[in-house]
Amino acid sequence: MTFDLFADDAPLAGSRTPLGDQAVVLRGFALPRVGELWPLLQAVVAQAPFRHMLTPGGLAMSVPLTNCGPLGWTSSRAGYRYRSDDPQTGAPWPPMPDAFLQLARDAAAAAGFAAFVPDACLVNRYTPGSRLTLHQDRNERDFSQPVVSVSLGVPAMFLWGGLRRGDPTQRVPLFHGDVAVWGGVDRLRYHGIATLRAASHPLTGSERINFTLRKAA
């Protein structure tokens, strides 16, 4: 089933869009918690502002990011890795808010992954024209743990591929409050975000905020 990003037939909150045997989008799962999540997210960004990190090839990433939790995902000429300190300041990343942790646990459990305890939360800020190319989340040590990805703000088209970069790709809309969870046999699927279209949301303006929780160590 497919949906237009800006049509009136968006999936109902509480419904599920299967992506694979062990991958699903929980529609509107985060909506009841947005009022708590949003100010906590602003506090994280105030302590560790968004920044455009460099790829190993030396190019600036189009999507700025930040982190919270014991570990943060980073990119530089030295490669991709997790580290406990903010490379810009040398200070620890902001603590992961308890509300983020609880949302991740609840969403993972709803998708069939019990006892998920993330130690890293990567926050991305998308603006019109930005995108995230197909990639695998494989810098973590334990692939038995799922990935929990929360969408806030304007809608985006999620690109959901296979275990090889050249496999066919599904286009799955993600809306404000949706939570995608993938793990198990789907844990290393290629995925990305198509170029973000111009839109407006009452909470985020023209932006889409996405935070992804993982067990990195």
Long-range contacts (C-beta under 8 A, 24 or more apart in sequence): 2-171, 2-172, 2-173, 3-173, 4-173, 5-155, 5-156, 5-157, 5-173, 5-197, 5-199, 6-155, 6-197, 6-199, 10-155, 10-173, 10-175, 11-175, 13-177, 17-172, 19-160, 19-170, 19-172, 19-180, 19-182, 19-186, 20-160, 20-182, 20-185, 20-186, 20-189, 21-184, 21-185, 21-186, 22-111, 22-112, 22-146, 22-182, 22-183, 22-184, 22-185, 22-186, 22-187, 23-111, 23-160, 23-180, 23-181, 23-182, 23-183, 23-186, 23-189, 24-111, 24-180, 24-181, 24-182, 25-158, 25-172, 25-174, 25-178, 25-179, 25-180, 25-181, 26-107, 26-110, 26-111, 26-178, 26-179, 26-180, 26-181, 27-175, 27-177, 27-178, 28-175, 28-177, 28-178, 29-103, 29-106, 29-107, 29-110, 29-177, 29-178, 29-179, 30-103, 30-107, 30-150, 30-151, 30-152, 30-177, 30-178, 30-179, 31-176, 31-177, 33-99, 33-103, 34-152, 34-176, 34-177, 34-203, 36-99, 37-97, 37-99, 37-100, 37-103, 37-150, 37-152, 38-152, 38-203, 40-97, 40-99, 40-100, 41-123, 41-152, 41-209, 41-211, 43-94, 43-97, 44-68, 44-94, 44-97, 44-123, 45-123, 47-94, 48-86, 48-89, 48-93, 48-94, 50-123, 50-125, 51-88, 56-80, 62-130, 62-131, 62-132, 63-124, 63-125, 63-126, 63-130, 63-131, 63-132, 63-193, 64-124, 64-125, 65-122, 65-123, 65-124, 65-125, 66-123, 67-93, 67-94, 67-120, 67-121, 67-122, 67-123, 68-93, 68-94, 68-95, 68-96, 68-97, 68-100, 68-121, 68-123, 69-93, 69-95, 69-96, 69-118, 69-119, 69-120, 69-121, 70-96, 70-119, 70-120, 70-217, 71-119, 71-120, 71-216, 71-217, 72-120, 72-122, 73-120, 73-122, 73-139, 73-214, 73-216, 80-139, 81-139, 82-120, 82-139, 82-140, 82-216, 82-217, 96-121, 100-211, 100-213, 101-213, 103-148, 103-150, 103-179, 104-148, 104-213, 107-148, 107-150, 107-179, 107-181, 108-146, 108-148, 108-181, 108-183, 110-181, 111-146, 111-181, 111-183, 112-184, 113-145, 113-146, 113-181, 113-183, 113-184, 116-145, 116-146, 116-148, 116-215, 117-215, 118-145, 118-148, 118-213, 118-214, 118-215, 118-216, 119-214, 119-215, 119-216, 119-217, 120-213, 120-214, 120-215, 120-216, 121-211, 121-212, 121-213, 121-214, 122-211, 122-212, 122-214, 123-209, 123-210, 123-211, 123-212, 124-209, 124-210, 124-211, 124-212, 125-207, 125-208, 125-209, 126-154, 126-156, 126-193, 126-196, 126-207, 126-208, 126-209, 126-210, 127-196, 127-206, 127-207, 128-196, 128-197, 128-198, 128-199, 128-206, 129-195, 129-196, 130-195, 130-196, 131-192, 131-193, 131-194, 131-195, 131-196, 132-192, 132-193, 133-192, 134-159, 134-161, 134-165, 134-169, 134-190, 134-191, 134-192, 135-190, 135-191, 135-192, 136-188, 136-189, 136-190, 136-191, 137-187, 137-188, 137-191, 137-212, 137-214, 138-188, 139-216, 140-214, 140-215, 140-216, 140-217, 141-216, 141-217, 142-215, 143-187, 143-188, 144-183, 144-184, 144-187, 145-183, 145-214, 145-215, 146-181, 146-182, 146-183, 146-184, 146-187, 147-180, 147-181, 147-182, 147-183, 147-187, 147-212, 147-213, 147-214, 148-179, 148-180, 148-181, 148-212, 148-213, 148-214, 149-179, 149-180, 149-181, 149-210, 149-211, 149-212, 149-213, 150-178, 150-179, 150-210, 150-211, 150-212, 150-213, 151-175, 151-176, 151-177, 151-178, 151-179, 151-180, 151-208, 151-209, 151-210, 152-176, 152-177, 152-203, 152-204, 152-208, 152-209, 152-210, 152-211, 153-201, 153-203, 153-204, 153-205, 153-207, 153-208, 153-209, 154-196, 154-197, 154-199, 154-200, 154-201, 154-204, 154-206, 154-207, 154-208, 155-199, 155-208, 156-193, 156-194, 156-196, 156-208, 156-210, 157-193, 157-194, 158-191, 158-192, 158-193, 158-194, 159-190, 159-191, 159-192, 159-193, 159-194, 160-189, 160-191, 161-189, 161-190, 161-191, 161-192, 162-189, 162-190, 163-188, 163-189, 163-190, 164-190, 165-190, 176-201, 176-203
